[in-house]
Amino acid sequence: MKKFALILGASGEIGRAICHSLAEDGWSLYVHYSNNEQTAQTLCETLVSRFPAQEFMLVQGDFTKITAAQALASQIFSVQAIVFANGQAHYSLLEDTTVEDMDALWRVHVQNPMHLTALLSSKLRTHNVSYVLFIGSIWGEAGSAGEALYATVKGAQHAFVKSYAKEAALSRIRVNAIAPGFINTTMNSHLSEEELQYILDDIPLGAVGQTSDVAEMVRFYLSGKADYVTGQIIRLNGGWYI
């Protein structure tokens, strides 16, 4: 019997890495995108070619819209795992942050993920073990000047994980988050060499993380080898924040 996972933000760099890792473990996937349809379509075609015995379905939902969770839930049939790897950073001082910015990031990172989880919870409960996994952030725990809004919504994700893990435990749903530190993606390409070196000097392992590091941690959580873990925020940051 096929096992299906919904990967939110599959068209992003971390999302794509997660899709490849889970596909290698036999998962069939709902490949979600917001606006980058071509990248998601290419990913789907690649996965179909590599893993012909599995299913890979393109699903769309713009999480900046209040109706996104309902629209996306209607595209999902069987699902055993949901991985929230979608979202974007927001760089600005609090005094320069608009109410529109606040509303958009809240919907993308908190409101729509919570609503979607609620809408799909009955499908998760049909399995003996199922999973909800968030890709949170180091800033959700440590805070970050110049990213107060982003740090706040990531902290809200972490709080939801801890609360929903207790609520969903009797339904055999494991709820966790991975909180990456500095991951080598284009989102961080704006940093100068000097800025990057300053960060590396502060990371005990002396290196930035790769998208594969996040993907392999996701693979472990959904492998069946970590099923006694729930309500946890696992720090994946090279010792940057302990």
ChimeraX attribute file (.defattr): number of C-alpha atoms within 10 A of each C-alpha:
attribute: neighborCount
match mode: 1-to-1
recipient: residues
	/A:1	3
	/A:2	13
	/A:3	15
	/A:4	23
	/A:5	25
	/A:6	25
	/A:7	25
	/A:8	25
	/A:9	27
	/A:10	31
	/A:11	27
	/A:12	22
	/A:13	17
	/A:14	22
	/A:15	25
	/A:16	22
	/A:17	21
	/A:18	26
	/A:19	29
	/A:20	22
	/A:21	19
	/A:22	22
	/A:23	22
	/A:24	14
	/A:25	12
	/A:26	15
	/A:27	23
	/A:28	24
	/A:29	28
	/A:30	25
	/A:31	24
	/A:32	28
	/A:33	25
	/A:34	20
	/A:35	13
	/A:36	14
	/A:37	15
	/A:38	11
	/A:39	15
	/A:40	25
	/A:41	18
	/A:42	12
	/A:43	20
	/A:44	23
	/A:45	14
	/A:46	13
	/A:47	20
	/A:48	17
	/A:49	11
	/A:50	13
	/A:51	17
	/A:52	9
	/A:53	11
	/A:54	17
	/A:55	18
	/A:56	24
	/A:57	17
	/A:58	16
	/A:59	24
	/A:60	20
	/A:61	21
	/A:62	18
	/A:63	27
	/A:64	18
	/A:65	13
	/A:66	16
	/A:67	14
	/A:68	21
	/A:69	24
	/A:70	15
	/A:71	16
	/A:72	19
	/A:73	17
	/A:74	11
	/A:75	13
	/A:76	16
	/A:77	10
	/A:78	15
	/A:79	24
	/A:80	24
	/A:81	26
	/A:82	25
	/A:83	24
	/A:84	21
	/A:85	24
	/A:86	23
	/A:87	21
	/A:88	13
	/A:89	12
	/A:90	16
	/A:91	15
	/A:92	15
	/A:93	12
	/A:94	12
	/A:95	6
	/A:96	10
	/A:97	15
	/A:98	11
	/A:99	8
	/A:100	9
	/A:101	12
	/A:102	15
	/A:103	14
	/A:104	17
	/A:105	22
	/A:106	22
	/A:107	23
	/A:108	22
	/A:109	26
	/A:110	20
	/A:111	22
	/A:112	23
	/A:113	24
	/A:114	17
	/A:115	18
	/A:116	17
	/A:117	18
	/A:118	14
	/A:119	16
	/A:120	22
	/A:121	18
	/A:122	12
	/A:123	17
	/A:124	23
	/A:125	18
	/A:126	14
	/A:127	17
	/A:128	10
	/A:129	17
	/A:130	23
	/A:131	25
	/A:132	26
	/A:133	24
	/A:134	26
	/A:135	23
	/A:136	30
	/A:137	27
	/A:138	24
	/A:139	21
	/A:140	21
	/A:141	19
	/A:142	11
	/A:143	17
	/A:144	15
	/A:145	12
	/A:146	14
	/A:147	17
	/A:148	19
	/A:149	23
	/A:150	25
	/A:151	23
	/A:152	20
	/A:153	23
	/A:154	27
	/A:155	22
	/A:156	18
	/A:157	26
	/A:158	25
	/A:159	15
	/A:160	19
	/A:161	25
	/A:162	17
	/A:163	13
	/A:164	19
	/A:165	23
	/A:166	15
	/A:167	12
	/A:168	16
	/A:169	14
	/A:170	10
	/A:171	18
	/A:172	17
	/A:173	25
	/A:174	27
	/A:175	28
	/A:176	27
	/A:177	26
	/A:178	23
	/A:179	22
	/A:180	24
	/A:181	20
	/A:182	20
	/A:183	19
	/A:184	16
	/A:185	13
	/A:186	10
	/A:187	11
	/A:188	12
	/A:189	10
	/A:190	9
	/A:191	11
	/A:192	10
	/A:193	10
	/A:194	9
	/A:195	10
	/A:196	15
	/A:197	14
	/A:198	11
	/A:199	15
	/A:200	17
	/A:201	12
	/A:202	14
	/A:203	18
	/A:204	12
	/A:205	13
	/A:206	14
	/A:207	17
	/A:208	16
	/A:209	18
	/A:210	16
	/A:211	17
	/A:212	18
	/A:213	17
	/A:214	21
	/A:215	20
	/A:216	16
	/A:217	16
	/A:218	22
	/A:219	20
	/A:220	14
	/A:221	22
	/A:222	25
	/A:223	12
	/A:224	12
	/A:225	10
	/A:226	11
	/A:227	16
	/A:228	7
	/A:229	12
	/A:230	23
	/A:231	20
	/A:232	17
	/A:233	24
	/A:234	16
	/A:235	19
	/A:236	21
	/A:237	23
	/A:238	19
	/A:239	13
	/A:240	20
	/A:241	15
	/A:242	10
